Amino acid sequence: MGDLNLVTVIVIAVNVLISMKGFKDYSFFEKYKFNTGAIRRGEHVRILSSGFLHVTNSHLFFNMLTLYFFAPIVIGFLGNWEFIVIYLGSLVLGNLLSYYFHKDEYHYTAVGASGAVSGILYSAILLNPDMSLYMFFIPVPIPAYIFGIGYLLYSIYGMRANNDNIGHDAHFGGAVGGYVITLLMVPILLQVNSLMVGLLAIPIIILFILNKTGKI
C-alpha cells in the first residue's frame, strides 16, 4: 500500500487545489459545497463538486492519506479508469444518500471526499480481503473485513444519533458505492469470495430494514 501512481497523484492534486481555493475564497466554497436547498433548486453540480472541498487542512490530509494507502490496491487489481469510476461513483452515491436522508433539511450542508475515499477503501477490501489494517490507537492489525463491517455499523449508529457534524450517511453511501461498483466490475468475486461479500452486505441490509421500518 502507498505506491503513488500517477492517477492517484492527479486525484490528490485536484482535491488539494480545489480545497485550497475553497479555503481562500468563501464565495467559491459556498457556491460548490453540498447544500440541500441549492440542489433542490437545480444546482446538481454540488453533488460532485462538494466532494473536492474540505473544511480544514486536517480534514483534507486524512482523506488524502487514506486514499494514498488504498488507491494502489484498486488500481493494481482493476486499472486506472476503473479506479476513477469507483472514486467518482462512490462520491456521487454517497452524496445522493445524504440528499435522500436530508432532502427536507433545506439548510443541510456538507463537504469532503470521505464518500469517495470510503468507496475506494471498500473496493480494496473486496479485492484484497486478506489484508489487515493498522490504526494509530490500536497496536495490533485488524482484519480488513472486520474494520469494514464495524465502520458501516458505526455509520448507521451516527446516522441514527445525529449528534455530531460528521456526514455518516455520505460515508455509508460511498462505501456501498465502492462495494456495488466493484462487484459489477468483478462479478466473479460473488463466487470466489462469497462469504466476504455476504459479510460486508450485512450492514447494508440492516440500514435497509431500519429505513423501511422508519427507525432511521
Helices and strands as residue ranges (DSSP letters): H 6-24, H 26-32, E 34-35, H 36-40, H 45-49, G 50-52, H 57-78, H 80-102, E 109-110, H 114-127, E 132-135, E 138-143, H 144-161, H 168-185, H 189-192, H 194-212
